[in-house]
Amino acid sequence: MSVMDRTLCGKRCRTVRTVAHHRGHLPRETAGTIRYALENIGRTLVFVDFDSGPSLMVLPDDIRLEGPEPTFEA
């Protein structure tokens, strides 16, 4: 069973490293907006709409939140 968490919905984030995806790579410091987080099989994934176009599931370690929260809290 998977659990969806929308408490981060609308928060801004940036990638902390280059992220590979099915269409190529997202460079480090690519900005986006979190849609939701999802826990499945003991792993947390974060669905992000990136400003450069793609909407992707990324690991919490691949992003950092912008604003007062310095890190992603799983």
Secondary structure, DSSP 8 states (H G I E B T S, - for coil): --EEE-TTTT-EEEESS-EEETTEEE-TT-EEEEEEEEEETTEEEEEEEETTS-EEEE-GGGEEE-SS--S---
